[in-house]
Amino acid sequence: MNPLLALSGSPSPVSRTALLVEHAIARLSATGYDAEHLAIRDLPAGELLAGRTEAPELRTAVGRVTAADGLIVATPVYKASYSGLLKSFLDLLPQAALSGKTVLPLVTGGSLAHVLAIDYALRPVLAALDARHVVNGCFLLDSSIERRPDGTARLAPEAELRLFGAVDAFVDSLPLGTAALDGTAFDGTATSLR
C-alpha cells in the first residue's frame, strides 16, 4: 500500500489552497488513510522551470506522484485556469504518470465564474496523464477559507460539507488494495468506511 499524495500548486506562502489541502488530508487521516502533502512552491524554482527532472528534489517529487495510489491536485485559479506553477510540475511527469490512480481536483478562486476551470482546464490534463478516474472536483471560494492564527484553516460550514463530500467520493473511488480504515488492504470484503 502506498500513501495518498496531495499536490498544492499555489505559489503563495499564505495559500488558501494549501490550507484546503491540509483540511482534506485531515479528513483522510480521520478515515484511516495515510496522506502526504507536496507543496510545489517548495521545489527548487530554477530546476522546475528548466525541467531538470534529474535534479534530486524533482526526481523525488515525481517518484512520489508515480508511487501514490491516489492523488489530490489542488490549485488556485489564475487567468481562468490552474496555476502556472502546477502546469510546470505536471509537464515534468511521464505520460502515464497517473495510470491506475484516482484523482481529486480541488480548486479555489475568488468568483464562481471560475468554477468551470475544473472541467475545462484541469480535468483534460489529468486525463492526458492517464488517470484511471478523475472524481468530481470541488471548487471553493477564497472567501469560504479562513486562516486561523495557528495556521490551520476554518472553512465555512457549507464549504466544509462540500469538501468532505468530495474527499469521501475520492476515497470510495480508490483502487482496490488501498488501505482501509483498519489499516488492512481493502479486498472487497472489508466493511465500508461509511
C-alpha positions as CSV (number, residue, x, y, z in Angstrom):
1,M,0.0,0.0,0.0
2,N,1.3,3.4,-1.0
3,P,0.2,6.6,0.6
4,L,-2.1,9.1,-1.0
5,L,-0.5,12.3,-2.2
6,A,-1.9,15.8,-2.3
7,L,-0.2,18.4,-4.6
8,S,-0.8,22.1,-4.0
9,G,0.0,24.4,-6.9
10,S,-0.2,27.8,-5.3
11,P,3.0,30.0,-5.3
12,S,1.8,31.9,-2.3
13,P,3.4,31.3,1.1
14,V,0.0,32.1,2.7
15,S,-2.0,30.0,0.3
16,R,-5.7,29.2,0.9
17,T,-5.2,26.3,-1.5
18,A,-2.5,24.8,0.7
19,L,-4.8,25.2,3.7
20,L,-7.6,23.5,1.9
21,V,-5.2,20.6,1.1
22,E,-4.3,20.3,4.8
23,H,-8.0,20.2,5.7
24,A,-8.6,17.4,3.1
25,I,-5.6,15.5,4.5
26,A,-7.1,15.7,8.0
27,R,-10.3,14.3,6.6
28,L,-8.4,11.4,5.0
29,S,-6.5,10.8,8.2
30,A,-9.7,10.7,10.2
31,T,-11.0,7.9,7.9
32,G,-7.8,5.9,8.3
33,Y,-5.8,6.9,5.2
34,D,-2.2,7.9,5.1
35,A,-1.8,11.1,3.0
36,E,1.1,13.4,2.4
37,H,1.3,17.0,1.1
38,L,3.6,18.1,-1.6
39,A,3.6,21.9,-2.0
40,I,5.1,22.5,-5.4
41,R,6.3,26.0,-4.4
42,D,8.8,24.3,-2.1
43,L,10.6,22.7,-5.0
44,P,13.6,24.5,-6.4
45,A,12.2,27.0,-8.9
46,G,15.2,27.1,-11.3
47,E,15.2,23.3,-11.6
48,L,11.4,23.2,-12.0
49,L,11.2,25.9,-14.7
50,A,14.2,24.4,-16.6
51,G,12.5,20.9,-16.5
52,R,15.6,19.3,-14.9
53,T,14.0,16.0,-13.9
54,E,17.4,14.6,-13.0
55,A,17.6,17.1,-10.1
56,P,17.3,15.1,-6.8
57,E,14.3,17.1,-5.4
58,L,12.4,16.9,-8.7
59,R,13.2,13.2,-9.2
60,T,11.9,12.5,-5.6
61,A,8.7,14.6,-6.2
62,V,7.9,12.8,-9.5
63,G,8.6,9.5,-7.8
64,R,6.2,10.3,-5.0
65,V,3.5,11.0,-7.6
66,T,4.1,7.8,-9.5
67,A,4.2,5.7,-6.3
68,A,1.0,7.1,-4.8
69,D,-2.3,5.1,-5.0
70,G,-4.4,8.3,-5.3
71,L,-3.7,11.9,-5.9
72,I,-5.4,15.2,-4.8
73,V,-4.4,18.0,-7.2
74,A,-5.2,21.5,-5.8
75,T,-4.7,24.8,-7.4
76,P,-6.0,28.4,-7.3
77,V,-7.5,29.8,-10.4
78,Y,-5.3,32.3,-12.3
79,K,-6.4,33.7,-15.6
80,A,-9.3,31.2,-15.8
81,S,-7.1,28.2,-15.4
82,Y,-4.9,26.3,-13.0
83,S,-1.6,27.9,-11.8
84,G,1.5,28.0,-14.0
85,L,3.4,26.5,-11.1
86,L,1.2,23.4,-11.2
87,K,1.5,23.3,-15.0
88,S,5.3,23.4,-14.7
89,F,5.2,20.4,-12.4
90,L,2.6,18.4,-14.4
91,D,4.7,18.9,-17.5
92,L,7.6,17.0,-15.8
93,L,5.5,13.9,-15.2
94,P,5.8,10.9,-17.5
95,Q,3.0,10.5,-20.0
96,A,1.3,7.7,-18.0
97,A,2.2,9.0,-14.5
98,L,-1.4,8.8,-13.3
99,S,-2.1,5.4,-14.7
100,G,-4.2,3.4,-12.3
101,K,-4.7,6.3,-10.0
102,T,-7.9,8.0,-8.7
103,V,-7.5,11.8,-8.8
104,L,-9.5,14.5,-6.9
105,P,-9.2,18.1,-8.3
106,L,-9.6,20.8,-5.7
107,V,-9.8,24.4,-7.0
108,T,-10.0,27.7,-5.2
109,G,-11.0,31.1,-6.7
110,G,-12.3,34.5,-6.0
111,S,-15.5,34.2,-8.0
112,L,-18.0,31.5,-9.1
113,A,-17.2,32.5,-12.6
114,H,-14.0,30.3,-12.2
115,V,-15.8,27.1,-11.3
116,L,-15.5,25.7,-14.9
117,A,-11.7,25.7,-14.6
118,I,-12.0,22.2,-13.1
119,D,-13.7,20.7,-16.1
120,Y,-12.3,22.8,-18.9
121,A,-8.7,23.3,-17.8
122,L,-7.6,20.8,-15.1
123,R,-9.6,17.6,-15.9
124,P,-8.2,17.3,-19.5
125,V,-4.6,17.4,-18.4
126,L,-5.3,14.8,-15.7
127,A,-6.9,12.6,-18.2
128,A,-4.0,13.1,-20.6
129,L,-1.7,11.8,-17.8
130,D,-3.8,8.6,-18.0
131,A,-5.6,8.9,-14.6
132,R,-7.8,5.9,-14.0
133,H,-10.6,8.0,-12.6
134,V,-10.9,11.7,-12.0
135,V,-13.7,12.2,-9.5
136,N,-16.0,15.2,-9.5
137,G,-13.8,18.1,-8.4
138,C,-14.6,20.6,-5.6
139,F,-14.4,24.4,-6.2
140,L,-14.4,26.6,-3.1
141,L,-14.5,30.4,-3.0
142,D,-11.4,32.0,-1.3
143,S,-13.9,33.8,1.0
144,S,-15.0,30.5,2.4
145,I,-11.5,29.6,3.6
146,E,-10.2,31.5,6.7
147,R,-6.6,31.2,8.0
148,R,-6.6,30.8,11.8
149,P,-3.8,32.3,13.9
150,D,-2.4,28.8,14.4
151,G,-2.0,28.4,10.6
152,T,-4.9,25.9,10.2
153,A,-8.0,26.5,8.1
154,R,-11.5,27.2,9.1
155,L,-14.0,26.6,6.3
156,A,-17.5,28.0,6.1
157,P,-19.8,25.1,7.1
158,E,-21.3,24.7,3.6
159,A,-17.8,24.7,2.1
160,E,-16.6,22.1,4.6
161,L,-19.5,19.8,3.8
162,R,-18.7,20.1,0.1
163,L,-15.1,19.4,0.6
164,F,-15.8,16.4,2.8
165,G,-18.2,15.0,0.3
166,A,-15.6,15.3,-2.4
167,V,-13.0,13.6,-0.2
168,D,-15.4,10.8,0.6
169,A,-16.2,10.3,-3.1
170,F,-12.4,10.2,-3.7
171,V,-12.0,7.5,-1.0
172,D,-14.9,5.5,-2.4
173,S,-13.2,5.5,-5.9
174,L,-9.7,4.5,-4.8
175,P,-8.3,1.3,-6.5
176,L,-8.6,-2.0,-4.6
177,G,-5.6,-2.6,-2.3
178,T,-5.5,0.9,-0.9
179,A,-5.5,1.0,2.9
180,A,-8.9,0.6,4.6
181,L,-9.9,2.2,7.9
182,D,-8.5,-0.7,10.0
183,G,-5.1,-0.5,8.2
184,T,-5.6,-3.7,6.2
185,A,-5.8,-3.9,2.5
186,F,-9.2,-3.5,1.1
187,D,-10.1,-6.6,-0.9
188,G,-13.8,-6.1,-1.5
189,T,-14.8,-8.0,1.6
190,A,-13.9,-5.4,4.2
191,T,-16.5,-3.1,5.6
192,S,-17.1,0.3,4.0
193,L,-15.7,3.5,5.6
194,R,-19.1,4.9,6.0
